[in-house]
Each structure stands twice: as C-alpha cells, then as structure tokens.
Amino acid sequence: MMAGNTPNLDLYKKDPLTDGNDYFDIDTMLNENWDKIDNAVGGQVVHSPPTPVTLTAGTQTINVDRDTPFAVLNIQGLTRVNLLGRDGNCEDLKPFGRVNAAIELDSNNKQFGSNSLKVTISATTGYGQRTHVITKNTGMYLFCGYVKNGNLSGGAQIEISDNTYARRSQKVTDTEKFNFVYGTIDSSLFSSSTASFNAMGSGASGEYAYFDGLAVYWIPAETKTDIDSGKITSAQIENEYGYVDSLQNVNAVYINTKAEDARESYLYLPTCQLASNLDGSVADRMYMDNEGKPRVLRQYRRVVLDGSLNWNYNTAPVGGNYKEVRFPLTDNRPNTGYVVKYDGKIINPVNPLNGPDQFNHNNGFFRVTIPNSDSGWGPDYTPTKEEVKAYFYGWKMWRSGEDSKTSQYNGEGTKYWGYWDANGNIVNGTPVLPTTSAYTNSNAAYKPYFLQYQLATAVDEPLEYEGSLMLYEGTNQVEVGTGIVVREKANPQGFNSGNAYIYVINSVFDERVSAGKLDFRADKLLSIYRNNKQDKYWIFESPGKTYGNEQAKIYDYNYDPSAVYQVTYLALDTYKIGISPTEISAEYAVNLRGTVDSLVEGNKNALSRITVLENETAMKEQPEWIQATLLNGWVQNKGVTETPVGYRKTSDGKRVQLRGIIKDGVVNKGTHLFFLPVDYQPKYNKNAVTWSATVTPNEPVATRIFIGSRLGGDSLPGEVKLQSSGAGNRWLVLDGIEFDLEE
C-alpha cells in the first residue's frame, strides 16, 4: 500500500507502514481533505429552502438532480358562471330564436357534446338568437365561442346586441375546423334593458356556419381592458374562459408527473369543488396540513336541491304564475351565490322575491320561486309538503285527461305525475305521488337544482384525494388538468361476442351492454380495480360505439361476478365537471438533506399512493351476493321475506361465505343442494356443521354440509351436498358457513 487518493472524493491518505516517519502536514492531511469533503457534500447536507414552483393548466417541464418529493402547497378556488347556462352547448333548439335564418342541430360538425348549432341565412345577414342574456348596467362581460364556417362568403361570428348597440367577435372564414372567437362589452352602453347573444353569418341566402361552446362571463373592468389591448392573448382567454355548462368551480383536479424513464406519480382531487365569488376576492383555498394531507378552507358551500330536503310551501300571489317554497338554511351569508335550475338556467338572488325563477336566503330560510308551468301547480292550488318534494325530485304534476306538458292541477280531478324525457315529452305518468328521484331514470332530462352560497363563517375540511407526487432525476413532464373521476363503481355487462363470452365497461354498441356505461363519457381509462386491487386483465380499446373514446373488456374466465369493480378515468366532457386551477403553488427540495427530510416526514405521516379514497370510501363497497340455483326440491324458506340464498367472496377475495335458510328438499345423504362456480370452489374439500329441523318434532338437528374441491378427485368440483343422515327439511340453515379458498 502506498500513499494515494480515495476514488470518489479524491481525499489524500498515507500508508502507515511506509510513511509512518513522515512529518504530519496539516494542510495536506487535514485542511485540503476537509475542503474537498465540504465542496463535494457540504451543499447537500445543510438546510436550504425548497425551490418554489408555480404550475398552470397544461404541461410544463421541471428538471431536478435527484428523485425528490414534490409538494403541492396551495390551490385557490375559482368559479365560472356562464350566463347562457347549458344552452351554449347547442344540444337543444328550444332556447334559440332565428332572424333571417333557419337553425338546426348538426351532429357531424361539433366542438362539444353531440351537436352544434347550424345557422343557414336567408338574407345577406342572419342569425340564431338567445335573448335576455345580459342586463343593462351590470358590469363588463366577455362573450366567446367556437365557430366553423360552412360556406358563408361574408364570414361567421358571434355578437352581443340590444338592437341598437352591438359588439362582435372576429370573423371566421375557416371551413376546416372550429375557431375560438371572443369579444367584450360594457353593459352600461345598452340602450335597452337587456341584450341578446347572436350566432350570425353574412353572405348569400342559403349559406351557413356552425356554432358551439357559446358562453358569456362577467369580468372585472381591468380584465376587459387587458383583453381589448391584447395584453391577454386569445390562447390565454380560451384556456381561462373556455366553455362550461352553467356554473363550474375548480374541481376534479389531477396533477401527473412523468420522467424520461417513464416513472410516474399523481395526485387526484376528484371532488374538491374550490369556489369563489366572481372577481375571486373571496375564495376557497386548498392547502396541505402537517400530515401532508390536503384540506380546504372553505368559503362556499354547494347544496343539491332535491326532494330529500325539508321543503315546505311558503306563499304565492293570488292568481299568480308561481309558488314560493323554502327550507331551513342557517350557515349562510345572506343572499349570496347562485342557483342553477334543472335546465341549467342561472338564477340570481332577489330580495324581496317578486316573480318566478328567483331565490334568496336570509332569516334562517332559503326560498325559491317555482313557475306554475314547471311544477304543474295551478294558480289557486296549494301544494303539500310531499308534492313540493316530488317537484324537486324531478316530477311535474298535471290533471288527468289533459295535456301533460301544459296542464296545471287546480284542485279538481285526478292528479298525475310524470317527468320530462330527452325528447321533450312527459313520460311514466302515475297517479301515485312519487317519493323517489326521477333523474335516476336513464331517459330523464331533469337534472337537480343546486345552490352555491357563501358561508357565514369559513370552515376547515379534509379533502378526498388519492396519490402523492414525486419528481424524478432528470427531466419531468408535469401535467395539470381537470376531469379526473376516481374509482367510480362500474357495472360490467356480459354478452356472447360469437368467439367468446366477454364483459365490457363503457360500451354502448347495443342495448345488451349500454347499462355498463360510465357516468361521464370517457376520454381515457386509467385503471380498473377489483375489490380495491388493480385488475390488469382488462383490455382498454377504442372501437366504434363507445361512450366517449375508450371502453374496457375482459374475458369471462378472468371475471369475478361477485367482485366490486371500480374505474378511474379522465372524462371527455370536462365542461360538465369543473375547471382547471389557474395557478398551483408547489415546491421541491434542492439538496439531499431536503429530500431526506421530506421522505422522513412523509413516512412518519404514512403517506401512500393508496390513500383516502381506497381506505375510506372504496372499502365501504363489499362484493355482492350471488343467488344460488337450488336443486332436488330445495327452495328458499319463507319466499321473498327471507334473506336470498347465495354466496359471495369476502372483500379480500380469500374466503367464500354462504347465507340463507332453505326447506322442503330431499334429505338423503349425498343430496346436492347447489353447485358453486369455479372461482368459488375451494382448493381442498371442506366440511361444515350447521342445523336443520324435521317437520316432527321440529327440533334442531346437527347437520354436516360438504363442499367439493375444484381439483375433483372423489368429489364433484363445487358440489354443496348433505354429508350426514337424518337431516331435516322443515328448515336448513346456511348462514355462517364460510371457508378458505386456498387453505
């Protein structure tokens, strides 16, 4: 061994055998080595403040020197209120009038949903029109939308007009795709009390264009100035003020990180509903608590106004065209927020109430006025408490024998109730007062009212979430967006495809499987879970007639009919769910000490990729019971009033449980009661002792039950049979029988 240097830090060292008589050089042996150590690792072990990052909607790049936790610190709430409600989605012609034009829905040219509004002019200028959009002297507004020119020689554009004063967007001549266009307007310049939204075109009679994703938003005066001056670009306006249905908050937020080597992490906030007032000065704020879990300081509350609330009739003008109803509300800042009606219409607070489609909340009550034309209550009729509830469950009343759409019940004749379907008809008429929700029916067009209001005092609440974030050594792509749906319970549908029996989720190719579609059209399926564990047997695909862009299938030999299946996916129609946050404050450690500190803190608080949603919500969903097919004269005891005879797996999939009481069958030893399918058959034969009773003297008898191994041998796979003589058939109990599948 000779004097030399260490391989990593190049520290100088002596050989005690050959250099033992050398003078000790403090600079060489100590100082220079200490300097090398300090230069190499000193910056990694001292405390350094983390690097702050501001994330925006879309994709951004972050480079780091090592793997490190990525912490989200703050997300500010934001609310967008589209004054066109859901009408701007252009799925229904009823809200639109026409001037020098014909209008129709077009399913072949669309930007959102299933249709666009096609406007064909009959003069040099014509338009489809949505009236009474903006009221005079209510502030500054942005109007925007998506336009595709068909063949208009003079171009297509959108306009806000009160017939005297008007502002128009850019003209669109592009016939290949939809273009985002916009304009601003000052409502104080109106000469009339209200102004209309026009989807207009110029050219020759018979020429046309397409319009979709139309919106009108209130904006601060300074925002109008920045838009008009070009300080805010068209792309920025589209990103921040793109189309939404009615009223949407920051919601269904996802943040993904992906490294060059394909390692990924995520954080999902599927139900955060972070709201604000219109100018953002009062807003919900998401933050991370001391345990690294997301919470929200909530300023706003959203309440679904359905029939479960304590509704009561309050008052109505004599012979008037509306009724006022109410329920108790005590945690509110009076007369704040908005109501969104069943058809998407935005309702503003009015105090005192003086007409239909108004609301207020003060003095311990929320009040709303219901047009008689919506409820079916006649001018002189006072609805009962339960009839008010039925209305908020989606049911319209009418007098039997009259037109269900227009009839109003005024106290004489027979009452009937029904609900509106997607074709504008009242269906499923019944003389029995409904007490359940109409909008759970697949053909119902009704969506529940909801109220969003400011709380009297802010409240601090935990947020539902899943995942935690990491940045990986090198370049990371960080994506922020909206539309995440986490662990939605699925309803797989089975059918014979000709070559195999398969189960599908989110397919709509025919009525056999359409019950398996998800709540929202799926843009991308991310994961499917079976009893809370990821199930990789599912195949994701994009064939025709999918509810959105992707569906999933699994072959029957990999499918468990008793399991609970859940799907995490990105929704296609995000405008129905929420908006992306404009900014997210985050940070990451800059050195090794910061990284280690973050990891230690994370481990101490038991952060995990499988968090609140799986451990608290999904665990509540247990595998479903499967009804057994009884043999040899055995039937269920007491018919429909007894627990159905069946079997299921436990939530961990390791054991099988039986239930029910049966009677009247053959009682000879070896008699089969029923058979279990292969996924429920034990690896080894099982015996269980239960009780039965004979008709006389009706005393309990210990009875042995045998369950056959899936391996066969001397028994039939999955057979469930009597294994003792003397069993009774007055009743035989299966409740409590449980066995291991693999032991």
C-alpha positions in Angstrom: 0.0 0.0 0.0 1.3 3.4 -0.9 0.2 7.0 -0.3 -2.6 7.9 -2.7 -6.1 9.3 -3.1 -9.6 7.9 -2.5 -11.6 7.1 -5.6 -14.7 9.2 -5.0 -13.8 12.4 -3.3 -10.0 12.3 -4.1 -9.0 12.6 -0.4 -5.3 12.3 0.2 -4.2 9.4 2.6 -0.9 8.0 3.9 0.3 4.4 4.2 1.1 3.9 7.9 3.8 1.3 7.1 5.8 3.2 4.5 5.0 6.8 5.6 5.0 6.4 9.3 8.0 8.6 9.9 6.9 11.5 7.7 6.1 14.8 9.2 2.3 15.4 9.7 1.3 18.1 7.1 -1.9 19.8 8.4 -2.7 21.3 5.0 -2.2 18.2 3.0 -3.6 15.7 5.5 -6.5 17.7 7.0 -7.3 21.1 5.5 -7.3 20.1 1.9 -9.2 17.0 2.6 -11.8 18.9 4.6 -12.2 21.4 1.8 -12.8 18.5 -0.7 -15.5 17.0 1.6 -17.2 20.3 2.1 -17.1 21.1 -1.6 -18.5 17.7 -2.5 -21.2 17.1 0.0 -21.5 20.3 2.2 -24.2 21.8 0.0 -26.2 18.6 0.2 -26.4 18.3 4.0 -27.1 21.9 5.1 -30.6 23.3 5.4 -31.6 25.1 2.1 -35.0 26.5 1.4 -37.1 24.5 -1.1 -37.5 25.6 -4.7 -40.9 27.2 -5.3 -42.8 26.3 -8.5 -46.0 27.8 -10.0 -47.9 25.3 -12.1 -50.6 26.2 -14.6 -53.1 24.2 -16.6 -51.4 22.2 -19.2 -47.9 20.7 -19.4 -44.7 22.1 -18.1 -41.2 20.8 -17.6 -39.2 20.6 -14.4 -35.5 19.4 -14.2 -34.1 18.0 -10.9 -30.8 16.5 -9.9 -32.2 13.6 -7.9 -35.5 11.9 -7.1 -37.4 14.1 -4.6 -40.9 14.5 -3.2 -43.0 17.2 -5.0 -45.3 19.1 -2.6 -48.4 21.0 -3.6 -48.9 23.9 -1.2 -51.9 25.9 -2.3 -54.7 25.9 -4.9 -57.1 28.9 -5.0 -60.7 28.4 -5.8 -62.4 29.9 -8.8 -66.0 29.9 -10.2 -67.1 30.5 -13.7 -70.7 31.4 -14.3 -71.9 31.0 -17.9 -75.0 33.3 -18.3 -76.2 31.1 -21.2 -76.5 28.1 -18.8 -76.3 24.9 -20.7 -77.9 26.5 -23.8 -74.4 27.3 -25.2 -73.7 23.6 -25.6 -76.1 23.7 -28.5 -77.8 20.4 -27.8 -81.3 21.8 -28.0 -83.0 24.2 -30.4 -85.7 25.4 -28.0 -83.7 28.2 -26.3 -82.8 29.8 -29.7 -84.9 32.1 -31.9 -83.9 33.0 -35.5 -83.8 36.2 -37.5 -83.4 35.9 -41.3 -82.2 32.3 -40.8 -83.0 28.7 -40.4 -81.4 26.8 -37.5 -80.9 23.1 -36.9 -78.7 20.8 -34.8 -75.7 19.2 -36.6 -74.1 16.0 -35.2 -71.4 15.8 -37.9 -69.7 19.2 -37.0 -69.3 19.8 -33.3 -66.7 21.0 -30.8 -68.5 19.8 -27.6 -71.2 17.2 -26.8 -73.2 15.6 -29.6 -74.2 18.6 -31.8 -73.5 22.1 -32.9 -76.0 24.9 -33.9 -76.1 25.2 -37.7 -77.3 28.6 -38.9 -78.4 28.9 -42.6 -79.0 32.5 -43.5 -82.0 33.6 -45.7 -80.8 37.2 -46.3 -77.4 38.9 -46.5 -77.2 38.7 -42.7 -79.0 36.3 -40.4 -78.5 34.7 -37.0 -79.7 32.3 -34.4 -80.6 34.3 -31.2 -80.6 33.6 -27.5 -82.5 36.6 -25.9 -82.2 38.3 -22.5 -78.7 37.3 -21.7 -77.2 40.4 -20.2 -79.0 43.1 -18.2 -78.1 46.8 -18.5 -75.7 48.3 -16.0 -74.5 45.0 -14.5 -70.8 45.3 -15.5 -68.3 44.2 -18.1 -68.7 40.9 -20.0 -66.7 38.5 -22.1 -68.6 36.6 -24.8 -66.9 33.8 -26.6 -67.5 30.6 -28.5 -66.4 28.2 -31.3 -67.2 28.9 -34.9 -66.7 26.9 -38.1 -67.7 28.4 -41.4 -69.6 26.2 -43.8 -69.7 28.3 -46.9 -70.6 31.9 -45.8 -68.9 34.3 -48.3 -69.1 37.1 -45.7 -67.8 35.0 -42.7 -69.3 33.9 -39.4 -69.1 35.5 -36.0 -70.8 35.9 -32.6 -72.4 39.1 -31.3 -73.9 40.7 -28.2 -76.6 43.2 -29.3 -79.6 45.2 -27.8 -80.7 46.0 -31.4 -79.0 49.5 -31.1 -75.6 48.9 -29.6 -73.6 45.8 -30.5 -70.2 44.3 -30.2 -68.9 41.5 -32.4 -66.2 38.9 -32.4 -63.6 38.2 -35.0 -65.0 36.8 -38.3 -64.3 33.2 -39.2 -63.6 32.1 -42.8 -62.0 28.8 -41.9 -64.1 25.9 -43.2 -61.9 23.1 -41.9 -62.2 23.4 -38.1 -63.8 25.3 -35.2 -62.1 28.5 -34.2 -62.2 30.2 -30.8 -63.6 33.7 -31.0 -64.4 36.3 -28.5 -65.4 39.9 -27.7 -66.1 42.2 -24.7 -68.9 44.6 -24.0 -69.8 47.2 -21.4 -73.4 46.8 -20.3 -73.8 50.4 -19.3 -73.8 51.3 -23.0 -77.0 49.4 -23.7 -80.0 51.4 -24.8 -82.4 48.6 -23.9 -82.8 46.8 -20.6 -81.3 43.6 -21.9 -79.1 42.3 -24.7 -79.1 39.1 -26.8 -76.5 36.7 -28.0 -76.4 36.2 -31.7 -74.7 33.4 -33.7 -74.6 35.3 -37.1 -73.4 34.9 -40.6 -73.1 37.2 -43.7 -73.2 36.2 -47.3 -75.8 35.0 -49.7 -79.1 33.3 -48.9 -78.6 29.5 -48.3 -75.1 29.8 -46.9 -74.3 28.5 -43.5 -72.0 28.1 -40.5 -71.7 26.1 -37.3 -71.6 27.4 -33.7 -70.8 25.5 -30.5 -69.4 26.1 -26.9 -71.1 29.5 -26.5 -70.5 31.4 -23.3 -71.0 34.8 -21.6 -69.0 35.6 -18.5 -68.9 38.6 -16.2 -65.3 40.0 -16.0 -63.6 42.8 -14.0 -63.1 46.1 -15.7 -59.3 45.7 -15.7 -59.7 42.3 -17.4 -61.7 43.9 -20.2 -59.0 46.5 -20.6 -56.3 43.8 -20.9 -58.3 41.8 -23.4 -59.1 44.8 -25.5 -55.5 45.9 -25.6 -54.2 42.5 -26.5 -52.3 42.1 -23.2 -54.2 38.9 -22.7 -53.8 36.7 -25.8 -56.5 34.6 -27.5 -54.9 31.4 -26.3 -54.9 32.7 -22.7 -58.6 33.7 -22.9 -59.5 30.3 -24.3 -57.5 28.5 -21.6 -59.1 30.5 -18.8 -62.6 31.2 -20.1 -63.3 28.2 -22.3 -66.8 26.8 -22.3 -68.5 25.5 -19.2 -72.1 24.3 -18.5 -73.8 26.8 -16.3 -71.7 27.2 -13.1 -68.4 25.3 -12.5 -65.7 25.5 -9.9 -62.1 24.3 -9.8 -62.9 20.6 -9.4 -61.8 17.1 -10.4 -58.2 18.3 -10.5 -55.3 16.0 -11.4 -51.5 16.5 -11.4 -49.3 14.0 -13.0 -45.5 13.8 -13.2 -43.7 11.6 -15.8 -39.9 11.1 -16.0 -37.8 10.3 -19.1 -37.6 6.7 -17.9 -41.4 6.5 -17.8 -41.7 6.6 -14.0 -44.9 8.4 -13.0 -46.7 9.8 -9.9 -50.0 11.5 -9.5 -52.3 13.5 -7.1 -56.0 13.4 -7.7 -58.5 15.8 -6.1 -61.8 14.4 -7.6 -64.4 16.3 -5.5 -62.6 19.4 -4.3 -65.1 21.9 -5.6 -63.0 25.0 -4.9 -65.3 28.0 -5.4 -65.0 31.8 -5.4 -67.1 35.0 -5.9 -67.0 36.4 -9.4 -63.9 38.5 -9.0 -62.0 35.9 -7.0 -61.6 38.2 -3.9 -63.3 35.6 -1.7 -62.3 32.0 -2.5 -61.9 28.5 -1.1 -58.2 27.6 -0.6 -56.8 24.1 -0.7 -53.6 23.5 1.4 -51.6 20.6 2.9 -51.8 20.0 6.6 -49.0 19.0 8.9 -49.5 15.3 8.0 -49.2 16.1 4.3 -52.9 15.6 3.5 -54.9 18.1 1.5 -57.5 20.2 3.3 -59.7 23.1 2.3 -60.5 26.4 4.0 -64.0 26.6 2.5 -65.8 29.9 2.0 -68.6 28.5 -0.2 -70.9 25.5 0.0 -72.8 23.7 -2.8 -76.1 22.0 -2.0 -78.1 19.8 -4.3 -81.7 21.0 -4.1 -83.6 17.7 -4.3 -86.6 16.1 -2.6 -84.6 15.0 0.4 -84.6 18.5 1.9 -87.1 19.7 4.4 -89.2 21.6 1.8 -92.4 23.5 2.7 -94.8 25.6 0.7 -94.5 29.3 1.8 -96.6 31.7 -0.2 -97.8 32.7 -3.7 -99.5 35.8 -5.2 -103.2 35.4 -5.6 -103.8 34.0 -9.1 -100.1 34.4 -9.8 -97.9 32.3 -12.1 -95.5 30.9 -9.4 -95.2 29.5 -5.9 -92.7 30.3 -3.3 -91.2 27.3 -1.3 -88.5 27.1 1.3 -86.3 25.0 3.6 -84.2 25.9 6.7 -80.7 27.3 6.0 -78.7 28.9 8.8 -74.9 28.8 7.9 -75.2 31.3 5.1 -74.1 34.8 4.3 -77.5 36.2 3.3 -78.4 36.4 -0.4 -75.1 35.3 -1.9 -74.3 33.0 -4.7 -76.4 31.4 -7.5 -79.0 28.7 -8.1 -78.7 26.6 -11.2 -82.1 25.3 -12.3 -82.9 21.8 -13.6 -82.4 23.0 -17.2 -79.1 24.8 -16.5 -80.6 28.3 -16.2 -78.7 30.6 -13.9 -80.9 32.2 -11.2 -79.7 35.3 -9.3 -80.7 36.3 -5.8 -83.6 38.8 -5.5 -84.8 40.3 -2.3 -87.7 40.5 -1.8 -89.0 37.9 -4.3 -91.4 39.2 -6.8 -91.6 36.8 -9.7 -90.8 33.3 -11.0 -87.3 31.8 -11.1 -85.9 33.9 -8.2 -84.3 33.0 -4.9 -82.9 34.5 -1.7 -81.7 33.2 1.7 -81.9 35.1 4.9 -83.5 34.9 8.4 -82.9 31.2 8.6 -84.5 30.1 5.3 -83.7 29.5 1.7 -86.6 30.5 -0.6 -87.1 29.9 -4.3 -90.0 30.6 -6.7 -91.2 27.9 -9.0 -93.1 28.8 -12.2 -96.5 27.0 -12.4 -95.6 26.0 -15.9 -92.7 24.0 -14.5 -94.5 22.4 -11.5 -98.0 21.9 -12.9 -99.5 23.6 -9.8 -102.4 25.7 -10.8 -102.8 29.4 -9.7 -105.2 28.6 -6.9 -103.7 25.3 -5.8 -101.5 25.0 -2.6 -99.1 22.1 -2.9 -98.5 19.8 0.0 -95.1 19.3 1.6 -94.6 16.0 -0.2 -95.7 17.4 -3.5 -93.0 20.1 -3.2 -90.5 17.4 -2.6 -91.8 15.5 -5.6 -91.1 18.5 -7.8 -87.5 18.7 -6.6 -87.2 15.0 -7.3 -88.0 15.9 -11.0 -91.7 15.2 -11.2 -94.3 17.5 -12.9 -98.0 17.4 -11.8 -101.0 17.7 -14.1 -104.7 17.0 -14.2 -105.6 13.6 -15.6 -107.2 13.7 -19.1 -105.4 16.9 -20.1 -102.1 17.6 -21.9 -99.4 16.6 -19.5 -97.0 19.2 -20.8 -99.2 22.2 -20.3 -101.9 21.2 -17.8 -101.9 22.6 -14.3 -103.8 21.0 -11.5 -106.1 23.5 -9.7 -107.8 21.2 -7.1 -110.3 19.3 -9.2 -110.0 15.9 -10.9 -107.2 13.3 -10.6 -103.6 14.3 -10.0 -101.0 12.7 -12.2 -97.2 13.0 -12.1 -94.5 12.3 -14.8 -91.0 13.5 -15.8 -89.5 15.1 -18.8 -87.5 12.9 -21.2 -84.8 13.9 -23.6 -87.3 14.3 -26.4 -89.4 16.9 -24.6 -92.2 14.6 -23.5 -93.7 13.8 -20.1 -93.3 10.1 -19.5 -94.0 7.4 -16.9 -97.2 9.0 -15.7 -98.6 7.8 -12.4 -101.5 8.8 -10.1 -99.4 7.8 -7.1 -97.4 10.6 -5.5 -93.7 9.9 -6.3 -91.2 9.8 -3.4 -88.1 8.9 -5.4 -85.8 10.7 -7.8 -86.9 10.9 -11.5 -83.5 11.8 -12.6 -82.1 8.3 -11.8 -84.0 7.1 -14.8 -81.8 6.8 -17.9 -84.3 8.6 -20.1 -84.9 11.6 -17.7 -83.8 15.0 -18.9 -84.2 16.6 -15.5 -81.0 17.4 -13.5 -81.4 18.5 -9.9 -81.3 22.2 -9.0 -78.3 23.2 -6.9 -77.4 26.2 -4.8 -74.0 27.6 -4.3 -73.7 30.2 -1.5 -71.1 31.9 0.7 -70.8 30.6 4.3 -71.3 32.9 7.2 -68.0 31.7 8.6 -65.3 29.8 6.7 -64.9 26.1 7.7 -61.8 23.9 7.5 -62.4 20.4 6.0 -60.4 17.5 4.7 -60.4 16.8 1.0 -60.9 13.5 -0.7 -57.7 12.6 -2.5 -55.6 9.9 -4.0 -51.8 9.6 -4.6 -48.7 11.7 -3.8 -46.2 13.4 -6.1 -42.5 12.8 -6.9 -40.1 14.4 -9.3 -37.5 12.1 -10.8 -33.9 12.7 -11.6 -33.7 14.4 -15.0 -36.5 16.0 -16.9 -40.1 15.7 -15.7 -43.2 16.5 -17.6 -45.8 17.9 -15.2 -49.4 18.0 -16.4 -52.3 19.8 -14.6 -55.9 19.5 -15.7 -59.5 18.7 -14.8 -61.8 15.8 -15.4 -60.4 13.1 -13.2 -63.0 10.6 -11.9 -61.6 8.3 -9.2 -62.9 4.8 -8.5 -66.4 5.1 -9.9 -68.3 1.9 -9.3 -68.6 0.1 -12.6 -71.5 -2.1 -13.8 -69.8 -4.6 -16.3 -72.1 -6.2 -18.8 -71.6 -9.7 -20.2 -72.5 -11.0 -23.6 -71.5 -13.7 -26.2 -69.4 -12.0 -28.8 -69.5 -15.1 -31.1 -65.9 -16.2 -30.4 -66.0 -15.8 -26.6 -68.1 -14.6 -23.7 -66.8 -11.2 -22.5 -67.7 -8.5 -20.1 -67.5 -4.8 -21.1 -67.4 -1.4 -19.3 -68.4 1.8 -21.1 -69.6 0.2 -24.4 -72.9 1.3 -26.0 -72.9 -0.8 -29.1 -76.3 -2.2 -28.3 -78.9 -2.4 -25.5 -77.4 -5.5 -24.1 -74.4 -3.6 -22.7 -75.4 0.1 -22.6 -76.2 -0.2 -18.8 -72.4 -0.5 -18.3 -71.6 3.0 -19.5 -69.8 5.3 -17.0 -71.3 8.4 -15.5 -69.3 10.6 -17.9 -68.1 10.0 -21.4 -64.5 8.7 -21.0 -61.6 10.3 -22.7 -59.0 7.9 -21.3 -59.4 4.9 -19.0 -56.6 4.8 -16.4 -57.2 1.9 -14.1 -59.8 -0.7 -13.2 -59.9 -2.2 -9.7 -61.4 -5.5 -8.5 -62.2 -5.4 -4.8 -59.8 -2.4 -4.4 -56.9 -4.0 -6.1 -55.8 -3.1 -9.6 -57.0 -5.7 -12.1 -54.7 -5.9 -15.2 -56.8 -8.5 -17.0 -58.9 -5.7 -18.5 -58.1 -4.7 -22.1 -58.6 -1.0 -23.0 -59.7 -0.3 -26.5 -61.3 2.3 -28.7 -63.8 0.6 -31.1 -66.9 2.2 -32.5 -70.0 2.9 -30.3 -68.0 3.7 -27.2 -69.4 6.1 -24.6 -66.5 8.6 -25.2 -63.2 7.5 -26.6 -62.3 4.3 -24.6 -64.0 1.2 -23.2 -62.7 -1.9 -21.5 -63.3 -5.7 -21.9 -62.4 -8.8 -20.0 -62.8 -12.5 -20.9 -65.2 -14.4 -18.7 -62.5 -16.7 -17.3 -60.8 -13.7 -15.7 -64.1 -12.1 -14.4 -65.4 -12.4 -10.9 -69.2 -11.8 -10.9 -69.2 -11.2 -7.1 -66.5 -8.6 -7.1 -66.9 -4.9 -6.8 -65.3 -3.2 -9.9 -64.3 0.4 -10.0 -62.9 2.6 -12.7 -60.5 5.6 -12.6 -60.6 7.7 -15.8 -60.4 11.1 -17.4 -63.7 12.4 -18.5 -64.1 13.8 -22.1 -66.7 16.4 -21.3 -64.8 18.3 -18.6 -67.2 21.4 -19.0 -69.8 19.4 -17.1 -67.4 18.6 -14.2 -65.2 21.6 -13.4 -62.4 23.9 -14.5 -58.7 23.7 -14.0 -57.0 25.9 -11.4 -55.3 29.0 -13.0 -52.3 28.5 -10.7 -51.0 25.9 -8.2 -48.2 26.7 -5.7 -45.8 23.9 -5.2 -42.2 23.2 -4.1 -39.4 20.6 -4.1 -36.2 20.1 -2.1 -33.0 21.5 -3.7 -30.5 19.2 -1.9 -30.0 15.8 -0.4 -30.9 16.9 3.1 -34.2 18.5 1.9 -35.1 15.3 0.0 -34.3 13.1 3.0 -36.3 15.4 5.4 -39.3 15.3 3.0 -39.1 11.5 2.8 -38.8 11.0 6.6 -41.7 13.4 7.1 -43.8 11.5 4.5 -43.0 8.1 6.1 -43.8 9.4 9.6 -47.3 10.5 8.4 -47.9 7.3 6.5 -48.3 8.9 3.1 -49.1 6.3 0.5 -50.2 6.0 -3.1 -53.3 4.3 -2.0 -54.9 6.8 0.4 -58.2 8.2 1.5 -60.3 7.1 -1.4 -59.3 3.4 -1.2 -59.0 3.2 2.6 -62.2 5.1 3.5 -64.6 5.2 0.5 -63.9 2.1 -1.6 -63.6 -0.2 1.4 -67.3 0.5 2.1 -68.2 -1.3 -1.1 -68.3 -5.1 -0.4 -68.6 -7.9 -3.0 -72.2 -8.6 -3.9 -74.1 -11.8 -3.1 -74.9 -14.2 -6.0 -78.1 -16.2 -5.8 -77.6 -19.9 -5.7 -79.6 -22.3 -8.0 -81.2 -24.8 -5.6 -81.6 -28.5 -6.6 -83.6 -31.6 -5.6 -86.7 -29.8 -4.4 -84.9 -27.4 -2.0 -86.4 -23.9 -2.0 -85.9 -20.7 -0.1 -87.6 -20.6 3.3 -90.5 -18.1 3.6 -90.1 -16.9 0.0 -89.2 -13.2 -0.6 -89.3 -12.2 3.1 -86.2 -14.3 3.9 -82.6 -13.4 3.0 -82.0 -14.8 -0.5 -79.9 -17.9 -0.6 -76.5 -17.1 -2.0 -72.7 -17.0 -1.8 -70.0 -14.4 -2.1 -66.3 -13.8 -1.6 -65.0 -11.7 1.3 -63.6 -8.3 0.4 -60.0 -9.7 0.3 -61.1 -12.4 -2.1 -59.6 -15.2 0.1 -62.8 -16.8 1.6 -66.3 -17.7 0.5 -69.4 -17.1 2.6 -72.8 -18.8 2.3 -76.2 -17.4 3.5 -79.9 -18.2 3.7 -82.3 -20.8 5.0 -83.8 -23.5 2.7 -86.6 -26.1 3.1 -88.6 -28.9 1.5 -85.8 -30.8 -0.4 -84.7 -34.4 -0.5 -82.8 -35.2 2.7 -80.9 -38.3 1.8 -77.1 -38.3 2.5 -75.3 -37.1 -0.6 -78.2 -35.0 -1.9 -76.9 -31.9 -3.8 -78.2 -28.5 -2.6 -76.5 -26.5 -5.3 -73.1 -26.1 -7.1 -70.5 -23.3 -6.7 -68.8 -21.9 -9.9 -65.1 -22.4 -10.3 -64.0 -19.1 -8.8 -65.8 -20.0 -5.6 -64.7 -23.6 -5.3 -62.1 -24.4 -2.5 -58.7 -25.9 -3.3 -59.4 -28.7 -0.8 -62.7 -30.4 0.2 -64.5 -28.6 3.1 -66.9 -29.8 5.7 -69.2 -27.6 7.8 -71.7 -28.3 10.6 -75.0 -26.5 10.6 -78.5 -27.0 11.9 -81.7 -28.4 10.3 -85.1 -29.4 11.6 -87.6 -32.2 10.8 -91.3 -31.5 10.4 -92.0 -33.5 13.5 -90.9 -32.8 16.2 -89.4 -29.6 14.8 -86.3 -29.9 16.9 -82.8 -28.8 15.7 -80.5 -31.5 14.3 -76.8 -31.1 13.7 -76.2 -31.5 10.0 -72.9 -31.8 8.1 -72.5 -30.0 4.8 -69.8 -31.0 2.3 -68.2 -28.6 -0.3 -66.3 -30.2 -3.1 -62.7 -29.3 -4.1 -62.1 -27.7 -7.5 -59.4 -30.3 -8.0 -62.1 -33.0 -8.3 -60.9 -36.4 -7.2 -63.6 -38.4 -5.3 -66.0 -35.4 -5.3 -67.6 -33.2 -7.9 -66.0 -29.7 -8.1 -68.0 -27.1 -6.3 -70.7 -29.5 -5.1 -72.6 -28.4 -1.9 -74.3 -31.5 -0.5 -75.7 -33.2 2.6 -73.0 -35.3 4.2 -75.0 -36.8 7.1 -78.1 -38.9 7.6 -81.1 -37.7 9.5 -81.1 -34.1 8.2 -84.4 -32.3 8.3 -86.2 -30.3 5.6 -88.5 -28.2 7.7 -85.6 -25.8 7.5 -81.8 -26.0 7.0 -79.5 -23.0 7.8 -76.7 -22.0 5.5 -76.0 -18.7 7.4 -72.5 -18.6 8.9 -70.9 -21.2 6.7 -67.6 -19.8 5.5 -64.4 -21.4 4.1 -60.9 -20.6 2.7 -60.3 -20.9 -1.0 -56.6 -21.8 -0.9 -56.0 -23.4 2.5 
